[in-house]
Each structure stands twice: as structure tokens, then as C-alpha cells.
Amino acid sequence: MFKDPFARLLRVLLSIALLSVPASVFAEAAEIKVAQQYGIGYLPLMIMEEQKLIEKYAKENGVDVTVGWAKFAGGNVMNDALLSNSLQFASGGVGPFLTLWSRTRGSLDVKAVSAINSMPLYLNTRNPNVRTIKDFRDTDKIALPAVKVSIQAVTLQMAAEKAFGEGQQNRLDALTVSLSHPDAQAALLSGQSEITAHFSSPPFQYQQLKNPAIHTVLNSYDVLGGPATFNVVWTTTRFRSENPRLYDAFVRALDEATALINRDRKWAAEAYLRLSKDKDSVQEILAMLNDPSIVYTTTPQNVMKYVDFMLKIGAIKVRPESWKDLFFPNAHGLPGS
């Protein structure tokens, strides 16, 4: 049968060209680093680390990868690490993520991979004179993970605007101090520190309330008018494009870790204590995990409320048309908001 000699020559030349390209051009990253912070909100990531779930799914996808894990106190430092490519997956509150999403549009195009959970955040204080946020004075200091950019800081600004009026969102910013949750809790409970309040997260907020001198001033769900995403995971469009199999492995690993938690909360409580070295009992952590307001889910919830507020105060410069513009396509089939 007659064959086109030009077509045959083209195939030969193409084969030679492909063989001459270094294997590294087709290779995905041999090593990645993933970030997490403190508290039960990051339990899915802790399980992913212990059980090497990213490595498991990467291998199924034909990639051998070494996964490093780093612990950060707040999203601001984590974002710097992501921009310098010393970190491939960041995790934290909606506030730091939205800040970087807005900042990198048209360049690195950072987007969210997935939500991790929906959880209420409590602002607790040891000052008996503070019953609402209007009662804070210049002598008070409010600890939170990162001044102005953490989800706690943004939620406090939202509450301040509601309490003090339009344009007063920064009213309490001068009282805020950046501290990791463990350090902030130690300072609050000591009674000897300048820290008189802590805008926290589970399990710290519940541990603090076991002390009769501590009470809650604010609940984030009250500020937002209902449940909302606490933590998300984000990365750059470039990393996803250059490492599609590793990206897929991360998504599948997070899905499995989330399913493991939701399948057996007692097992999850034991896992958290084992991995975090927390001193609470299994029963205490299990009670937190069984709280209906604490939900492990990859579905984004009420993130657009943070978007609208941060846009209004100038913290981000553009409004996405929907929550889907903030997330990579793997999340678009979920009933997010």
C-alpha cells in the first residue's frame, strides 16, 4: 500500500525531536512543600501528612514525590513563602487567601484548591468589663494570627463596622497583636500578659472557656449571619499547570482525609491528639468534632461575604463574579457560596 513519504519523514523528525528533549521537561516536581497552621481546622492536612496520602495518589498518577510540611503562625508569612516558590500549597483563613488572589491576578494567578472546613471563631477575653466589642479600651490587647490580614482580623473589622458604624472598620485594629494561637492562649490564660483577649479557633477557644475567668465576646457566625468557611488551601496557576498529576494527587488526598474524619469522629479525635500532642482528652476533642457547627467539607460556604467586605474597604481591588472565580475547576461542581 502506498504511503506518503513526506508524512513518514515528518513522523521520523518528530520522534527525533521528542527524543532529544530532556526528560526533565516532562517531569513534575520531585519535591513539594505544604503548609498548615495550628488547631483542629487543619486536621485533614495532619492526616494527609501522617498517612502520606499525597505520595500515595501521586504514585498512582505515575509521580514519585517527596512532600515536606511546614507550620506557620499566620497567612501573611505563608503568602510570602508561596510567592517565593519555597511553598507550593498554602492553607489558612479566607482573608489571607483573598488578599493574595487579588494581588496576583494577571501574574501568578493564585486560586483556591479547596475549602477545608466551616467553623465558628470566638473572640474570648479575660477582662470582666468587656461584654461587647464596644467595651474594649486602649489598655486591652487582642491577639490574632496576623494583624489586618488574618480571617480573625477581617472578621473583627466587619464586627467593628457593625458596632461603630460605616467607615469604622479599623476602630479596633490598634489593639490587635500578631501571635500564634498557642502563644496567644498561653498569654491570655497566664493573667500576667498585656494580652486580654484572643480571637481564636477550635480547639483553643473551647479550652480557654474551661477557665471561669474567660468569656466569649464575639462569634464569627453571628457577624456573618450564619456558617462560613474558615480554612481553604491555595496555590498558583503555574504550579497547577506544570504539575497536573501532583495537583490531582493533592485534591484526592484531601478528599480521602476529609472522608476519614467524617466517617469516624472518635478515630479523628484520637488522631488529632496523637499528631498535635495536645493535652485534652479524647472525649473533649470528640465533643468539639461532634459540634454541629464544626463541619469538615471541601465545599466553600459564604466566602463571598468576605469578598464584598474586603472590596468595600479596599483590601482587594476587584470583585469576582462568583465564588467559582476564586477556585480552580475541580471545585466548580460543588454547591458553594
C-alpha positions as CSV (number, residue, x, y, z in Angstrom):
1,M,0.0,0.0,0.0
2,F,1.4,3.4,-0.9
3,K,2.5,5.7,1.9
4,D,3.1,9.4,1.8
5,P,6.9,9.8,2.1
6,F,6.5,13.3,3.5
7,A,4.2,12.1,6.2
8,R,6.6,9.4,7.1
9,L,9.5,11.8,7.2
10,L,7.5,14.2,9.4
11,R,6.9,11.3,11.9
12,V,10.6,10.4,12.0
13,L,11.6,14.0,12.5
14,L,9.0,14.4,15.3
15,S,10.3,11.3,17.0
16,I,13.9,12.5,16.9
17,A,12.8,15.9,18.3
18,L,11.0,14.3,21.2
19,L,13.9,12.0,22.0
20,S,16.3,15.0,22.0
21,V,14.2,16.9,24.6
22,P,15.5,16.4,28.2
23,A,13.2,14.1,30.4
24,S,13.0,16.9,32.9
25,V,10.8,18.9,30.6
26,F,8.0,16.3,31.1
27,A,8.8,15.7,34.7
28,E,6.7,17.1,37.5
29,A,8.2,18.4,40.7
30,A,10.2,15.8,42.7
31,E,9.6,17.7,45.9
32,I,6.8,19.9,47.2
33,K,6.1,21.7,50.5
34,V,2.7,22.1,52.1
35,A,1.8,24.5,54.9
36,Q,-0.5,24.1,57.8
37,Q,-1.3,26.1,60.9
38,Y,-2.5,25.3,64.4
39,G,-5.8,23.7,65.5
40,I,-8.3,21.1,64.6
41,G,-9.2,23.0,61.4
42,Y,-6.1,21.6,59.9
43,L,-6.8,18.0,60.9
44,P,-7.3,16.9,57.3
45,L,-3.8,18.1,56.4
46,M,-2.4,16.5,59.5
47,I,-3.9,13.2,58.4
48,M,-2.6,13.6,54.9
49,E,0.9,14.1,56.3
50,E,0.8,11.1,58.7
51,Q,-0.7,8.7,56.2
52,K,1.3,10.1,53.2
53,L,-1.8,10.4,51.1
54,I,-0.3,12.9,48.7
55,E,2.5,10.4,48.0
56,K,0.0,7.6,47.6
57,Y,-2.1,9.3,45.0
58,A,1.0,10.8,43.2
59,K,2.4,7.3,42.8
60,E,-0.9,6.2,41.4
61,N,-0.5,9.1,38.9
62,G,3.0,7.9,38.0
63,V,4.9,10.5,40.0
64,D,7.3,9.9,42.8
65,V,7.4,12.9,45.1
66,T,8.8,13.9,48.5
67,V,6.4,16.0,50.5
68,G,7.6,18.4,53.1
69,W,5.4,20.0,55.7
70,A,5.8,23.4,57.3
71,K,3.9,25.0,60.2
72,F,3.1,28.7,60.1
73,A,1.6,31.1,62.7
74,G,-0.4,33.1,60.1
75,G,-1.3,33.6,56.5
76,N,0.9,36.6,55.8
77,V,4.2,34.8,56.1
78,M,2.8,31.8,54.3
79,N,1.8,34.0,51.3
80,D,5.4,35.3,51.1
81,A,6.7,31.8,51.0
82,L,4.2,30.9,48.2
83,L,5.3,33.9,46.2
84,S,9.0,32.9,46.5
85,N,8.2,29.3,45.4
86,S,9.5,27.9,48.7
87,L,6.0,26.7,49.3
88,Q,3.6,25.0,46.8
89,F,0.4,24.7,48.9
90,A,-0.7,27.3,51.4
91,S,-3.6,26.8,53.9
92,G,-5.3,29.3,56.1
93,G,-8.2,31.6,56.5
94,V,-10.3,33.1,53.8
95,G,-8.8,36.6,54.5
96,P,-5.1,35.9,53.6
97,F,-6.2,33.9,50.6
98,L,-8.4,36.6,49.1
99,T,-5.6,39.1,49.7
100,L,-3.2,37.0,47.6
101,W,-5.8,36.2,45.0
102,S,-6.4,39.9,44.3
103,R,-2.7,40.7,44.4
104,T,-1.6,38.0,41.9
105,R,-4.4,38.4,39.2
106,G,-2.7,38.5,35.8
107,S,0.6,37.2,37.2
108,L,0.8,34.1,39.3
109,D,-3.0,33.9,39.4
110,V,-3.3,32.3,42.8
111,K,-6.6,30.4,43.3
112,A,-8.1,28.1,46.0
113,V,-7.8,24.4,45.5
114,S,-10.5,23.6,48.0
115,A,-12.2,24.6,51.2
116,I,-11.2,22.5,54.3
117,N,-13.9,23.2,56.8
118,S,-16.6,25.5,58.1
119,M,-16.1,26.5,61.8
120,P,-17.1,29.4,64.1
121,L,-14.3,31.6,65.6
122,Y,-14.6,33.0,69.1
123,L,-13.2,36.2,70.4
124,N,-12.6,35.4,74.1
125,T,-11.5,37.8,76.8
126,R,-10.4,37.7,80.5
127,N,-11.5,41.3,81.0
128,P,-14.7,41.2,83.0
129,N,-15.7,44.7,81.9
130,V,-15.8,43.7,78.2
131,R,-19.2,42.3,77.3
132,T,-19.3,43.5,73.7
133,I,-16.5,44.8,71.4
134,K,-17.6,48.3,72.2
135,D,-16.2,47.8,75.7
136,F,-12.6,47.3,74.6
137,R,-10.3,50.1,75.8
138,D,-6.8,51.2,74.9
139,T,-5.4,49.1,77.8
140,D,-6.7,45.9,76.0
141,K,-4.7,43.9,73.6
142,I,-6.4,41.4,71.2
143,A,-4.2,38.5,69.9
144,L,-4.9,37.0,66.5
145,P,-2.8,35.2,63.9
146,A,-1.9,38.2,61.7
147,V,-2.9,41.9,62.1
148,K,-5.2,43.2,59.4
149,V,-5.0,40.1,57.0
150,S,-6.0,37.0,59.0
151,I,-9.6,35.8,58.8
152,Q,-9.9,36.8,62.5
153,A,-8.6,40.3,61.8
154,V,-11.1,40.7,58.8
155,T,-14.0,39.4,60.9
156,L,-13.1,41.8,63.7
157,Q,-13.2,44.7,61.2
158,M,-16.6,43.5,59.9
159,A,-17.9,43.4,63.5
160,A,-16.4,46.9,64.2
161,E,-18.2,48.4,61.3
162,K,-21.5,46.9,62.5
163,A,-20.9,48.1,66.1
164,F,-19.4,51.6,65.4
165,G,-20.9,52.5,62.0
166,E,-19.9,52.8,58.4
167,G,-16.2,53.6,57.8
168,Q,-15.3,52.5,61.4
169,Q,-13.9,49.1,60.4
170,N,-10.4,49.9,61.7
171,R,-11.6,51.1,65.1
172,L,-10.1,48.2,67.0
173,D,-7.1,47.5,64.7
174,A,-4.7,49.4,67.0
175,L,-5.5,46.9,69.8
176,T,-4.6,43.8,67.8
177,V,-1.3,41.9,68.1
178,S,0.0,39.1,65.8
179,L,0.6,35.9,67.8
180,S,0.3,32.2,67.0
181,H,-2.7,30.5,68.7
182,P,-0.6,28.5,71.2
183,D,1.3,31.6,72.3
184,A,-1.8,33.8,72.4
185,Q,-3.6,31.2,74.5
186,A,-0.7,30.9,77.0
187,A,-0.5,34.7,77.3
188,L,-4.3,35.1,77.8
189,L,-4.6,32.3,80.4
190,S,-1.5,33.5,82.3
191,G,-3.2,36.6,83.5
192,Q,0.2,38.3,83.6
193,S,0.4,39.4,79.9
194,E,-0.8,42.5,78.1
195,I,-3.0,40.2,76.1
196,T,-6.5,40.5,77.4
197,A,-8.4,38.9,74.5
198,H,-7.7,36.3,71.8
199,F,-9.6,35.9,68.5
200,S,-9.0,32.2,68.1
201,S,-10.3,29.0,66.6
202,P,-11.0,25.4,67.7
203,P,-9.8,23.8,69.9
204,F,-8.2,26.8,71.6
205,Q,-11.4,28.8,72.1
206,Y,-13.1,25.9,73.8
207,Q,-10.0,25.2,76.0
208,Q,-10.0,28.8,77.1
209,L,-13.6,28.7,78.2
210,K,-12.9,26.0,80.7
211,N,-11.3,28.7,82.7
212,P,-14.1,30.6,84.6
213,A,-12.3,33.9,84.2
214,I,-12.7,33.7,80.4
215,H,-15.9,34.5,78.4
216,T,-16.8,35.0,74.8
217,V,-17.4,38.5,73.3
218,L,-18.0,37.6,69.7
219,N,-18.8,34.6,67.5
220,S,-17.9,34.9,63.8
221,Y,-21.1,33.1,62.7
222,D,-23.0,36.0,64.3
223,V,-21.0,38.5,62.4
224,L,-21.6,36.7,59.1
225,G,-25.2,35.8,59.7
226,G,-24.5,32.0,59.6
227,P,-21.9,29.3,59.0
228,A,-18.9,30.1,56.8
229,T,-15.7,28.6,55.5
230,F,-12.8,29.0,57.9
231,N,-9.9,27.4,56.1
232,V,-9.0,26.9,52.4
233,V,-6.0,25.6,50.5
234,W,-4.5,27.7,47.7
235,T,-1.7,27.5,45.1
236,T,-0.6,29.2,41.9
237,T,-2.0,28.6,38.5
238,R,1.6,28.0,37.3
239,F,2.1,25.1,39.7
240,R,-1.2,23.5,38.8
241,S,-0.4,23.8,35.1
242,E,3.1,22.5,35.4
243,N,2.2,19.7,37.8
244,P,-1.3,18.4,36.9
245,R,-0.7,14.9,38.4
246,L,0.6,16.3,41.7
247,Y,-2.3,18.7,41.9
248,D,-4.7,15.9,41.3
249,A,-3.0,13.8,43.9
250,F,-3.4,16.7,46.5
251,V,-7.1,17.0,45.7
252,R,-7.7,13.3,46.1
253,A,-5.6,13.1,49.3
254,L,-7.7,15.9,50.8
255,D,-10.9,14.2,49.8
256,E,-9.8,11.0,51.5
257,A,-8.7,12.7,54.7
258,T,-12.0,14.5,54.9
259,A,-13.9,11.3,54.4
260,L,-11.9,9.6,57.1
261,I,-12.7,12.3,59.6
262,N,-16.4,12.3,58.8
263,R,-16.6,8.5,58.8
264,D,-15.2,8.1,62.4
265,R,-15.1,11.2,64.6
266,K,-13.6,9.2,67.6
267,W,-10.8,8.0,65.4
268,A,-10.3,11.6,64.2
269,A,-10.1,12.9,67.8
270,E,-7.5,10.3,68.7
271,A,-5.6,11.2,65.5
272,Y,-5.6,14.9,66.4
273,L,-4.3,14.2,69.9
274,R,-1.6,11.9,68.6
275,L,-0.4,14.3,66.0
276,S,-0.8,17.6,67.8
277,K,0.4,16.5,71.2
278,D,-2.5,18.4,72.7
279,K,-3.2,17.7,76.4
280,D,-7.0,17.5,76.0
281,S,-8.8,14.2,76.5
282,V,-10.3,12.2,73.6
283,Q,-13.7,13.0,75.0
284,E,-13.1,16.7,74.9
285,I,-11.8,16.8,71.3
286,L,-14.6,14.4,70.3
287,A,-17.2,16.8,71.8
288,M,-15.7,19.6,69.6
289,L,-15.8,17.4,66.5
290,N,-19.4,16.5,67.2
291,D,-20.4,20.1,67.5
292,P,-22.9,20.6,64.6
293,S,-21.3,24.0,63.8
294,I,-17.9,22.3,63.1
295,V,-18.0,20.8,59.6
296,Y,-15.2,19.2,57.6
297,T,-16.1,19.9,54.0
298,T,-14.4,20.8,50.7
299,T,-17.4,23.0,49.7
300,P,-16.9,26.7,50.1
301,Q,-19.5,28.5,52.2
302,N,-20.2,32.2,52.4
303,V,-16.8,33.3,51.1
304,M,-18.5,36.0,49.0
305,K,-19.4,37.8,52.2
306,Y,-15.7,38.3,52.9
307,V,-15.2,39.3,49.3
308,D,-17.8,42.0,49.4
309,F,-16.5,43.5,52.7
310,M,-12.8,43.4,51.7
311,L,-13.7,45.0,48.3
312,K,-15.6,47.8,50.1
313,I,-12.8,48.7,52.4
314,G,-10.2,48.4,49.6
315,A,-8.4,45.3,50.9
316,I,-8.9,43.7,47.5
317,K,-9.3,45.6,44.2
318,V,-11.7,43.6,42.1
319,R,-14.8,41.5,42.8
320,P,-15.0,38.0,41.3
321,E,-18.3,37.4,39.5
322,S,-18.9,34.3,41.7
323,W,-17.1,32.2,44.2
324,K,-16.1,29.9,41.3
325,D,-13.7,32.6,40.0
326,L,-11.7,32.2,43.2
327,F,-11.4,28.4,42.9
328,F,-9.8,26.0,40.4
329,P,-12.2,24.0,38.2
330,N,-12.1,20.9,40.4
331,A,-14.3,22.7,42.9
332,H,-16.8,24.2,40.5
333,G,-19.3,21.3,40.7
334,L,-19.8,21.8,44.4
335,P,-22.8,23.8,45.8
336,G,-20.6,26.6,47.1
337,S,-21.4,30.2,48.0
